[in-house]
Amino acid sequence: MENKKVIEILNLSKEIKGIKVLNNINLNIESGKAYGIIGRNGSGKSMLFKAICGLINSTEGEIKVFDELIKDGKFPKSTGIIIENPGFLPQYSAYKNLKILASINNVISDEKIKDVIASVGLDANDRKPIKKFSLGMKQRLGIAQALMEEPKLLILDEPMNGLDAEGVKLVRKILLGLKAKSVTILLASHNGDDINELCDYVYKMESGQLSRMLP
């Protein structure tokens, strides 16, 4: 359905040790659009993403993703995420790490796992353990795990972190292709070019408060 709300946030606040790290946030995110959030480190971007994914509980307000209330650790359906640094089992290869993750939902084939690894410029047959990967390689694998089950919503916290110019170009192309297929994207980035090229709407996060920026 056109313009269907994917995320609805109403009066969301999160308080930690007497400090409001999220302060009365209201946000509606529509299907098939890309939303960019800019802001300094510590402004609340990652905290907001964690709240949307059910990784933290809010102090006030509510979040709905695909019309389902997110609370008590509930993870939203059909959502792929990268928040902060991707975490993998360091002793295993890229393929084995994604195979283990895929076994949770058991909805994709081994061939699909290999295909998504290749799509981000990695070798699915490389048996090298993750602990020997560069930061950029780990980031590419993090993007692969976010994409592998073909989610309808992507929540990406600095997805270009550690990527070289070729990697950035590749990931932007992938995200633009997904947006053309009506995948909804919520993106935090320090890079203005990422925001300008990918995003339909831009918001600024400052001291836990979110405000819409003019086009």
Buried (B, 14 or more C-beta within 10 A) or exposed (E): EEEEBBBBBBEBBBBEEEEBBBBBBEBEBBBBBBBBBBBEEEBBBBBBBBBBBBBBEBEBBEBBBBEEEBEEEEEBEBBBBBBEBBEBEEEBBBBBBBBEBBEEEEEBEEEBBBBBBEBBBBEBEBEEBBEEBEEBBBBBBBBBBBBBBBBBBBBBBBBBBBBEEEBBEBBBEBBEEBBEEEBBBBBBBBBEEBBEEBBEBBBBBEBBBBEEEEE
